[in-house]
Amino acid sequence: MRVFVTGAAGFIGSNMVDRLLSLGHSVIGFDNMSTGQQRFLKQAMNRKEFTFVQADLLERATLVHALDGVDFVFHFAANADVRFGTQHPRRDLEQNTIATWNVLESMREQKCKRIVFSSTGSVYGEPTTFPTPETCPFPVQTSLYGASKMAAEGLIQAYCEGFDIQSYIFRFVSILGERYTHGHVFDFYRQLAEHPDHLYVLGDGHQQKSYLYVQDCIDAILLAIEKADCKVNMFNLGTDEYCEVNQSIAWIGEYLGLTPKLTYAGGERGWIGDSPFILLDCSRIRALGWRPKLTIKEAIMATIKFVKEDAAETTS
């Protein structure tokens, strides 16, 4: 199969590129390198089955050309900066919604009929049902990131109906693991590297979050596209557990051998659009036979191990 991966040099995208190549597929990676890192494609670049295109998804002509002969699109490219969304509101619109429309239009021109889309559990805003199912009442949006992803989902669904495309939309919790480069584990490690005795925490530390290991995420995606065959296939991806931010801090401190003083700011949420409780109902993807291999604690431990080793390697 000839596969196209957007955000190929990013965290999830580069892990998916390596997995697809290991399965024998021909892969075209597409990334504007605004946040992607070339070193994450080191393995892929040594494979003759891999082609890399450095360009932006807003460059339609380049995108259409790159999609020539592609059978399946894995669309991971996005602005994932939820926290600072209100400081640059157009960025979510352009990089998440318009970029997705460009992908869909380019697929239509090249007669490519299948797409995986990385959405987010943030589309649920602040639901009243926990665990939150895919069929919950249409949510009120609380972040520009979530709103832009919800709009992209709508476009994908409409293209499936209008142009006979098949989609697999995955609403993720926060993903952790190797090649992770932003988020709370990364922020906490960076702080503790600078001042091991003190940690500043956005929110009150009681925010309850669910996380998923990146390889478990990829396993779920590949299983879904193998077994689910509706026109629009919608799946939550997460674990059946959650932890408080304070718990994750304790685990990170345990790994690093630190007990920093904690200073909290921001009330029950760390920033505008930060949902204080995230727990998704993942029974739909579990019904296909998927189970995460790592617990949340194990995923956080694997992540802090990677972040620490990566920091040492990049500074040596």
Wavefront OBJ file of the C-alpha trace (Angstrom):
o trace
v 0.000 0.000 0.000
v 1.183 3.526 -0.810
v 0.608 5.647 2.309
v 0.822 9.400 2.917
v 1.580 10.699 6.443
v 1.175 14.362 7.350
v 3.115 15.621 10.366
v 5.582 12.850 9.536
v 8.447 14.370 11.534
v 6.312 14.930 14.611
v 5.741 12.818 17.702
v 2.906 10.508 16.628
v 3.531 10.884 12.898
v 7.149 9.718 12.995
v 6.245 6.715 15.151
v 3.513 5.832 12.643
v 5.961 6.224 9.734
v 8.328 3.696 11.310
v 5.495 1.265 12.011
v 4.078 1.491 8.475
v 7.526 0.919 6.965
v 8.051 -2.101 9.215
v 4.782 -3.520 7.851
v 6.076 -3.272 4.304
v 4.204 -0.213 3.070
v 5.589 2.525 0.841
v 5.402 5.798 2.784
v 5.457 9.466 1.755
v 6.117 11.753 4.718
v 4.915 15.362 4.549
v 5.915 18.005 7.118
v 6.632 21.738 7.129
v 9.136 21.215 9.985
v 7.647 24.012 12.089
v 7.643 21.651 15.069
v 8.756 18.368 13.471
v 12.298 17.141 13.968
v 14.471 15.615 11.273
v 16.128 13.264 13.752
v 12.808 11.488 14.291
v 12.980 10.371 10.650
v 16.531 9.037 10.883
v 15.434 5.409 10.562
v 12.935 6.154 7.805
v 15.430 8.124 5.719
v 17.523 4.985 5.381
v 14.664 3.109 3.748
v 14.165 3.177 -0.021
v 10.410 2.813 0.582
v 10.301 6.241 2.248
v 10.052 9.629 0.537
v 10.047 12.907 2.444
v 8.416 16.135 1.258
v 9.112 19.293 3.252
v 6.184 21.593 2.571
v 3.146 23.143 4.213
v -0.364 21.742 3.941
v -1.524 25.218 2.935
v 0.512 24.817 -0.285
v -2.206 23.090 -2.284
v -0.298 22.526 -5.529
v 2.549 20.785 -3.691
v 0.084 18.717 -1.691
v -1.862 17.568 -4.749
v 1.356 16.540 -6.493
v 2.619 14.642 -3.435
v -0.641 12.665 -3.183
v -0.315 11.200 -6.673
v -0.905 7.435 -6.486
v -1.568 7.400 -2.730
v -3.967 4.775 -1.353
v -4.356 5.970 2.233
v -3.763 9.261 4.091
v -2.761 9.372 7.767
v -3.381 12.995 8.765
v -1.498 13.866 11.976
v -0.267 17.391 11.187
v -1.849 20.044 13.410
v -1.244 22.919 15.747
v -1.590 21.086 19.059
v -0.893 24.079 21.275
v -4.130 24.159 23.287
v -2.734 26.300 26.070
v -1.809 29.340 23.947
v -4.672 29.105 21.459
v -6.253 32.384 22.520
v -2.991 34.220 21.807
v -3.017 33.267 18.114
v -6.590 32.201 17.255
v -6.051 32.112 13.481
v -3.378 29.419 13.829
v -5.866 26.722 14.849
v -8.161 27.673 11.978
v -5.372 27.540 9.387
v -3.310 24.589 10.597
v -6.137 22.360 11.793
v -9.288 23.192 9.823
v -8.148 24.735 6.538
v -5.192 22.357 6.312
v -7.607 19.438 6.683
v -9.823 20.847 3.937
v -6.741 21.096 1.706
v -5.946 17.445 2.399
v -9.514 16.414 1.553
v -9.617 18.464 -1.658
v -6.258 17.087 -2.741
v -7.465 13.555 -2.017
v -10.548 14.211 -4.132
v -8.435 15.439 -7.034
v -6.157 12.402 -6.811
v -9.033 9.968 -6.197
v -7.614 8.815 -2.866
v -10.480 7.327 -0.857
v -9.296 6.575 2.691
v -8.137 8.820 5.545
v -7.130 8.475 9.196
v -7.613 11.692 11.153
v -6.120 12.460 14.549
v -8.795 14.358 16.408
v -8.906 14.949 20.150
v -10.888 14.302 23.284
v -10.929 18.092 23.626
v -13.883 18.176 21.204
v -16.051 17.071 24.145
v -15.385 20.359 25.943
v -16.523 19.807 29.533
v -18.987 16.913 29.313
v -21.309 15.742 32.064
v -21.024 12.035 31.222
v -17.970 10.026 32.329
v -16.536 7.992 30.775
v -17.495 10.106 27.761
v -18.755 8.097 24.749
v -18.487 9.003 21.062
v -22.271 9.415 21.064
v -22.471 12.038 23.799
v -24.679 15.086 23.076
v -23.047 17.563 20.728
v -20.558 19.323 22.990
v -20.072 22.998 23.767
v -16.527 23.888 22.691
v -14.194 25.337 25.322
v -10.937 25.681 23.348
v -10.024 26.975 19.914
v -8.045 23.785 19.386
v -11.056 21.596 20.114
v -13.301 23.779 17.956
v -10.901 23.603 15.006
v -10.699 19.814 15.288
v -14.481 19.533 15.545
v -14.785 21.608 12.366
v -12.261 19.354 10.639
v -14.242 16.288 11.707
v -17.342 17.829 10.162
v -15.556 18.459 6.875
v -14.276 14.888 6.773
v -17.729 13.465 7.421
v -19.238 15.660 4.705
v -16.562 14.593 2.200
v -17.267 10.965 3.051
v -20.903 11.511 2.149
v -20.332 13.761 -0.848
v -17.291 12.147 -2.474
v -17.394 8.510 -1.348
v -14.400 8.752 1.001
v -13.946 6.421 3.961
v -12.657 7.918 7.199
v -11.298 6.778 10.535
v -11.524 9.578 13.094
v -9.725 9.054 16.401
v -10.409 11.226 19.429
v -7.265 10.918 21.528
v -6.541 11.616 25.136
v -3.036 13.036 25.604
v -0.466 10.722 24.029
v 2.820 9.921 25.770
v 5.973 8.032 24.862
v 9.160 8.173 22.841
v 9.651 11.347 20.737
v 7.251 13.284 22.957
v 8.273 16.954 22.793
v 5.562 19.013 24.470
v 3.068 18.650 27.281
v 3.125 18.380 31.028
v 5.813 15.668 31.392
v 8.165 17.632 29.157
v 7.394 20.918 30.943
v 7.876 19.400 34.381
v 11.190 17.794 33.411
v 12.487 21.043 31.919
v 11.563 22.953 35.079
v 13.152 20.391 37.364
v 16.337 20.367 35.293
v 16.611 24.124 35.914
v 15.494 24.197 39.557
v 15.208 20.688 41.095
v 13.797 21.984 44.372
v 10.757 23.810 42.999
v 7.979 23.062 40.516
v 5.335 25.486 39.232
v 2.051 23.769 38.395
v -0.731 25.263 36.282
v -4.036 24.529 37.997
v -4.562 23.146 41.480
v -2.952 19.762 40.802
v -6.275 17.954 41.136
v -7.063 17.983 37.421
v -7.903 14.409 36.443
v -6.427 13.313 33.126
v -6.224 10.176 31.046
v -3.143 9.381 28.948
v -2.206 6.753 26.357
v 1.154 5.342 25.266
v 2.012 6.156 21.651
v 2.575 2.549 20.542
v -0.776 1.541 22.055
v -2.317 4.422 20.092
v -0.773 3.171 16.852
v -1.896 -0.401 17.577
v -5.479 0.834 17.958
v -5.415 2.834 14.723
v -4.059 -0.042 12.666
v -6.540 -2.483 14.178
v -9.459 -0.161 13.468
v -8.606 0.300 9.797
v -8.302 -3.454 9.469
v -11.574 -4.369 11.198
v -13.967 -1.392 10.948
v -15.595 -0.763 7.595
v -18.237 1.955 7.916
v -18.164 5.083 5.787
v -17.301 7.163 8.883
v -15.580 5.249 11.691
v -15.316 7.170 14.965
v -13.271 5.967 17.931
v -12.215 7.322 21.288
v -8.651 6.311 22.177
v -7.560 6.252 25.785
v -7.314 4.024 28.828
v -10.009 3.106 31.348
v -8.085 4.929 34.076
v -7.029 8.459 34.911
v -4.668 10.137 37.311
v -4.446 13.468 39.063
v -1.727 15.848 37.943
v -0.330 15.558 41.471
v 0.030 11.785 40.995
v 1.975 12.251 37.775
v 4.236 14.748 39.554
v 4.925 12.174 42.280
v 5.799 9.512 39.678
v 8.123 11.892 37.841
v 9.752 12.908 41.126
v 10.165 9.244 42.050
v 11.941 8.534 38.757
v 14.228 11.552 39.088
v 14.811 11.123 42.829
v 13.359 14.583 43.578
v 10.758 15.959 46.007
v 10.285 19.558 44.831
v 8.162 22.153 46.573
v 4.995 22.688 44.525
v 3.483 26.088 43.733
v 0.028 26.135 42.147
v -1.604 28.802 40.004
v -4.797 29.123 37.990
v -7.483 27.553 40.156
v -9.034 24.244 39.123
v -7.814 24.591 35.539
v -4.402 25.587 34.222
v -5.528 27.697 31.252
v -8.567 28.690 29.215
v -9.996 25.531 27.674
v -8.219 23.151 30.063
v -10.815 20.575 31.067
v -10.362 19.552 34.724
v -11.542 15.970 34.062
v -10.934 13.845 30.963
v -11.973 10.196 30.781
v -13.165 8.703 27.503
v -15.361 5.664 26.999
v -13.222 3.393 24.810
v -15.578 0.414 24.672
v -16.052 0.837 20.908
v -12.351 0.298 20.069
v -12.097 -2.391 22.788
v -14.912 -4.294 21.070
v -12.517 -4.807 18.146
v -10.096 -6.603 20.454
v -7.731 -3.752 21.369
v -6.277 -3.293 24.841
v -3.526 -0.858 25.872
v -0.369 -2.624 26.958
v 0.889 0.136 29.288
v -0.845 1.709 32.258
v -0.811 5.486 32.653
v 2.000 5.249 35.204
v 4.054 3.041 32.880
v 3.457 5.461 29.990
v 4.592 8.417 32.109
v 7.688 6.491 33.237
v 8.556 5.611 29.627
v 8.091 9.243 28.649
v 10.226 10.779 31.386
v 12.928 8.209 30.596
v 12.893 9.294 26.952
v 12.826 13.022 27.779
v 15.758 12.687 30.194
v 17.859 10.601 27.807
v 16.981 12.798 24.840
v 17.940 15.956 26.729
v 21.301 14.422 27.641
v 21.907 13.322 24.047
v 20.989 16.658 22.433
v 23.157 18.673 24.836
v 26.219 16.407 24.702
l 1 2 3 4 5 6 7 8 9 10 11 12 13 14 15 16 17 18 19 20 21 22 23 24 25 26 27 28 29 30 31 32 33 34 35 36 37 38 39 40 41 42 43 44 45 46 47 48 49 50 51 52 53 54 55 56 57 58 59 60 61 62 63 64 65 66 67 68 69 70 71 72 73 74 75 76 77 78 79 80 81 82 83 84 85 86 87 88 89 90 91 92 93 94 95 96 97 98 99 100 101 102 103 104 105 106 107 108 109 110 111 112 113 114 115 116 117 118 119 120 121 122 123 124 125 126 127 128 129 130 131 132 133 134 135 136 137 138 139 140 141 142 143 144 145 146 147 148 149 150 151 152 153 154 155 156 157 158 159 160 161 162 163 164 165 166 167 168 169 170 171 172 173 174 175 176 177 178 179 180 181 182 183 184 185 186 187 188 189 190 191 192 193 194 195 196 197 198 199 200 201 202 203 204 205 206 207 208 209 210 211 212 213 214 215 216 217 218 219 220 221 222 223 224 225 226 227 228 229 230 231 232 233 234 235 236 237 238 239 240 241 242 243 244 245 246 247 248 249 250 251 252 253 254 255 256 257 258 259 260 261 262 263 264 265 266 267 268 269 270 271 272 273 274 275 276 277 278 279 280 281 282 283 284 285 286 287 288 289 290 291 292 293 294 295 296 297 298 299 300 301 302 303 304 305 306 307 308 309 310 311 312 313 314 315 316
